[in-house]
Amino acid sequence: MRNIYLLKDILFRRKALLFISIALLFFVNILLFTVIRSIYSVSENMLSLRQFSKQTVYVGNDQSTAEENDSLFSENTLNNSNELAHDVVDYLQTNYSYAINWVIDSPYLKQDENNITFRSIDQSSLTMFSMDIMDGQSFTSKDFLESTTNIPVLVGSALSGNYPVGTVFHTINPTNEKEESYEVIGVLQDNSFVSSLYAIDSKDYLNYSVIRPITDADKKTINITELVLGLQDLLVFGEDKKGVQNLSSYLKKELNYTVKFYPQTENFEDFFSQYKAGVAILIGIGIIFLGGTITLIVWNVYISYQLMIREITIRMMVGLSPKTFQRALLISQFCLGMVSIIPVYFYALSMRVVINKSIMTSFKTMTYLGLATMDSVSILILTGIIISTMMISAWAINRKVSKIPISLRVLE
């Protein structure tokens, strides 16, 4: 009962300032949650891209114009463009060590009104973008060498209900418009993803994806659609600047198509040069507002304590101890911190609901209690920060009010 009295009549005495404090904490929490989630996502992506730090890798960047695309895909030039695509792949096979993959939404296959994305990858791409398996097995070297009647595929976890391991299904390959037969050999872990090579805080989730191997036979029959899709993020290994410039010149001459190549280390540097500055500003704003909020809370309780000094003196005469006040103080600050965290959960939940209802399946995640893993982890980290801060606030309040003299004079 003493704790309830202290919480109600001292610590929560001036309700307007209390609500302002909660509102400020909520603002700070949203800001810090956004920063923490972003940092977590970047860390997760950098871990997935660790192979790019172990060797020299140049990444293709499609800088083609509308006119260049029209010249390749017009009705009069399409057949010739497909022949040129074969020549380009032969040139790559002969002169470069490379990895190619392409991604396209399938108009022929859907699940629960969601588009299913077809991602075709060669063996080198699988090495660079590791994919963890939840059920079944991943591709073997044999899957990239031989063409089989039933093409082995991996599926995202959202598709595992309709396409479990061992399922054979037929559909049209959206890049070559041929009907193919597929056999599911593995299901990816929930929220498996492929990170962007440019915006390192961005990723494509594979929950609604079918992963198809690009075999040697596929490379011999590649068409211009597949090649153009693959030139964006084409990986070239072990070359210097001159080597990739020669490749750019060849593509321009052979296809009349502009692709520039940049070392992935440069992509990392360009991203972090901007990202670190932006995060530092947001963290600075968060610290300023959090410090101001804590100052307001301490000042509010201190003034309320002074206003209640007569009642406190009387209660101390009948047995109220400093430890009781300290306990009430800790409880109040803990509750204040937790109350300010709860809206963050609903904020994250609403954002995740909006994303998962969008038509962009590459953004959709599998969730627990409505949140993706990065949301949950970020909220837990934020909770630790806020509760620690509120405990510091409780210590500061106790230290400040302990300097207020308690004597019988206040009763006169």
N, C-alpha and C positions, 0 to 999 in steps of 0.2 A: 504493500500500500504506500509506503514511503517513496518507493521508486516512481509509482504512478503519480503521486503528488508532485514530485520534483519535475517529472517529464511534462506534466500538464501546466503547472503554475510557474515554473521557472524557465525550463529549457524551451518550452513551446508557448511562452507567454505572449510574445508579439507575433501573431499569426501572419500578418502581412509580410514582415521580413522573412519569416519562415518559408512562405510560399515563393517569395522572390529568390531565396537561397536554393530551393528545390528546382525552380525554373532555370536558374543559372547552372546548377549542377547537370540538369538534363541537357542543356545546350553544350556544355563542356563534354559530357559523356558521348553525345552523338559525334562531336568533332573528333574526340580521341578514338572512338570506336571505328570511325571511317579511316583514320590514319593507321591504327593497329591492323585492321583487316587488309588494308593496302600493303603494308609492310609484310604481313604474313603471306599474302598472295605472291608478292615479288620474291620472297625467300623460297617459297614452294616452287615457283617457276625456275629460279636460278638453280635449284637442286636438280630439277628435271633436265636442265640444259648443261649439266656439268660436263658432258662429253665435248661440248664446244670449246671448253677451256683447255682441253688436252692436246689440241692440234690446230693447225691453221685451217680455218674454214671460211670460204667466201660464200655469201648468200646472194642469190639473184633477186633483183628488184625490178619488176615490170614497170617500165616507163614509156610504154607504147602509146601512140596517139590513136584517136578514133579512125583516122585515115589508114593507119597501118593495119588495124584490125579489119576494117572493111576490105582491104586489099587481099587479106588471107581468107576471109569467110564469105566472100561474095559467091553467088551461084556459079559464075564463070570460072572462078579460080580455085574452088574448093578441092577438086580432084588433084590439081597440081600442088596445092598446099599440103595435102596428105602425103604426096610423094616427097615433098621437101622435108616433111617431118621425119620420114624414114632416114633421109640423108643426114639430118641434124643428129639423130640418135646414133647413127653409125659414127659420125664425127666425134661425139662425146665418148662413145665406147672405145674408140681408138686412141684418143688423145688425152682423156681426163679421167681422174677418179672422182666420181660424183654420186649424189643421192637425189632421187626424184620422187615426188609424190604429188597427187592431185586430189582435190576435194570438190564434191558437187552434191547438191540436194537431189534426191531421186523423186521424179514426178510419178513414179510407178509404184512406190512402196510407202505406206504410211502406218502409223500406229497411234490409235486414239487421237486422230486428227493431227498428229505431229509428223512433220516431214522426217524421213530417215536420210541421213547423210552417208554417202558412199565416199570412203577415203581409200584410195589405192596407194600402196607404198612398196618400194623395193627394199631389199634386204639391208642396204646401207642406211636407209631412213629408219628402219626398225631399230637399228643399233643406236642411232642418234636420239630418237624419241622413244625411250623405254616405255613399255605398256605392261602393267601388272595384271595378272590373270586371277580371277576369283574362282573360276570353275573351268575344268578342261585343261588345255595346253595352248601355248603360243605357237607361232610359226617355227618351222625348222628350215634349215638351208635347202632341203629337198623341195619345200613348197614354193621356192622362188626359182627353181631350176626346171621343173616339169609342169606341163599343162595336164590337168586331169579332167575327167568327165564332171565330177563334182568339185568345184573350186573351194578349197578350205578358206573359211573366213572367221574372223573374230567379231563378236557383237557387243555393243554397250550393255550395261547392266539393266537399263530400262527396257531392253528388248528380250531379256532372258526368259520372261514368262511365255512369250509366243515363239521364241526361237532358242530353246535350250540346247545344250551340247548334244550333238547327234542329229539335229534337225536338218533335213534337206529341203530347200525351197528354190523356186524358179522365179526369176524376174528379169527385167531388161536392164542391162548395164547402161546407166544414163550418159556415159561418155562415148561409147561406141555403138549404142543403140542395138546391141545384139542380145538375144535372150540367152541367159546363162544359168547354170545350175550350181547352187552353193551348198556346202555342208558346214555347219557350225562346229568348230573344233574347240572354241574357247569363249568364255564370257569375261569381259574386263571388270576390274574392280570398280565399285561405285565411284562416280565422279573422276574417273580417269580423264586425262586431258592432254592436249598438246599446247605448249606455250607459244605465244607470239614471239617471233625473233626480233621484233622492233619495239613494240610496247610491252615491256617485260612484266607489266602488271596486268596483262590481259591473257586470256587463255580460251581455247575451244574445248568444251566438254564433249566426251565421246559416248555419253549415255544413250544417245539415239543414233549411233553410228554403226555401220557395217565396214569392217576393215578387210580389204581385199589385197592379196599379194600381187605385185607386178612381176611376172615371170620373164624369163629370157625371150619366150615366144611373144609375149605382149609387147616387148620393146621393139621386136622386128615388125610388128603390125600397128605401131602407134599411129594415131591420127593427129591432125593439127589441133583439135580441141584439147586432147589430152596433153599434147606438148605445150601449148600455150598456158594451160592451167599449171603444168609442172614447172614452167620457167620461173613463175613467181615462187620464191623460196627454193629454187634449185641450189643444192649444196655442191660446192666444188672444193676438193681436198688437196692439200699439199702444193698449192700453186702460189706464185708471187703475183704482184700487181700486173706485171706485163702479161703473164699467162691468162689472167681473166680478162684483160683488155683485148687480147687476141680473140677470146671467145665472144666477147661483146661485138667485136668487129665482124666476126664470122656470122653471127646471128643477124646483124644488120644487113650484111651483104647477101646472105643466102635467103633470108626470110623477109627482109626489109622490116625488121622488128627490133625495137629498142629495149634492151635489158642491160642494166648496170649491175656490177657486182661489188659488194662491200664486205670487208672482213667482219666477222661476227663480233670480234673484240671491239671494233669501232661502233657497231650497233649498241653494244653494252655501254660503252663510254658516253655515246650521245644520249642514251636514255637516262643514265644515272646523273649526268651533268644537270639535267633539268629536274629530274625526280627528287634528288636530294635537296635541292633548293626549295622546291614546293613543300616537301614534307617538313623541312626545318621551319618554314614560315607557319605552317599549321600547328606544329608542336609548340612553337613559341606563343601563338595565339592561345592555344589550349592552356599552357602553363600560366599565362597572364590572367586569363579568366578564372582558372582554378584557384590561383593564389588570391585573387580578389574575392572569390566566393567564400573561401575559407576565412579570410579576414572579416567578411561580413558576418559569418556564422559566429566566430569568436567574439566579435564586438556585440552582437545581438544577445548572446548568452551572458556576457559580462555585464551589460547594462541591465538585463532582466534580473540578474543576481543582485545587483546593487539595489534595484527597486524592491526586492523581496528580502533585504537584509534583516528587517525587523522580524518577519515571520521565521526566517532561518535561525536567527538567534534564539527565539523562543523554542523552536524545535530541538536545537542543540542542547538547550537546558533540560529537555525531557528525554534525551537519549539519541538524537540524530547524530550519526558519526560522519566524519569526512569520507570514509570508505563507502558509505551509502550514496553520497553525492557522486563520488567517482564512478561507482557502478552504474548509477542512473545516467551519468554523462556518457559512458561507453555505450550503453544501450541506445541512447538517443542518437549518437553519431553513427552507430552501426545501422540503425533503422533508417536514418536520413540517407545514408549512402545506398542502401538496398532499394529504398523507394525511388531514388533517382536512376537506378539501373533498370528497373522493371520496364519503363517506357522504351529503353533501348532494344529490349527483346522484341517488343511489338513493332518497333521501327524496322528492325532487321527482318522480322517475319513478313511485314507488309511488302518490303522491297523484294523479298524472295518470292512471294506470291505473284507479284507483278511480273517478275522475270520468268517464272515458270508457266505463266499463262500467255507469254508472248509466243510469236511464231518462230523465234530464233532458237532452234533446238540446241545449237552449240553453246547457249548460255544456260540451259536448263540443268538443274542439279537434282540428285537424289537427296532427300532431306530426312532429318530426325527431329521430331518435335517442330517441324516446319523450317528448320534451319540447315544450311549446308555446314560442312565441317569448319570452314574458315570463319563462318559467322559465330558458331558455338565457341571455338577456341578464342576468338577475339573478345567475345563477351566475358569469358572466364578471365582472360588477362586484364581486361578493363575492370572487372569486379575486384581483382586483387589490388590494382592501382588505387581505385576509389576507396576501398575499405582501409587500406594502409594510410591514405591521405586523411580519412575521417578519424582514424586513431591518432594521427598527429594533431588533428584539430582538437580532439578531446584532451590530449596532453597539454596543448597550448591554453585551452580554456581553464583546465584545472590549475595550471601554473599561475595564470593571471588572477583567478578568483581567490587563490590561496593567499595572495598578498593583501586581500581586503581584511582589515582587522575586525574580529568579532569580539564585542564587549557589551557589557550591560548598559553602556551609555546610549546605545541605539534604542533602548526601551524607555528612556526618559522623555 
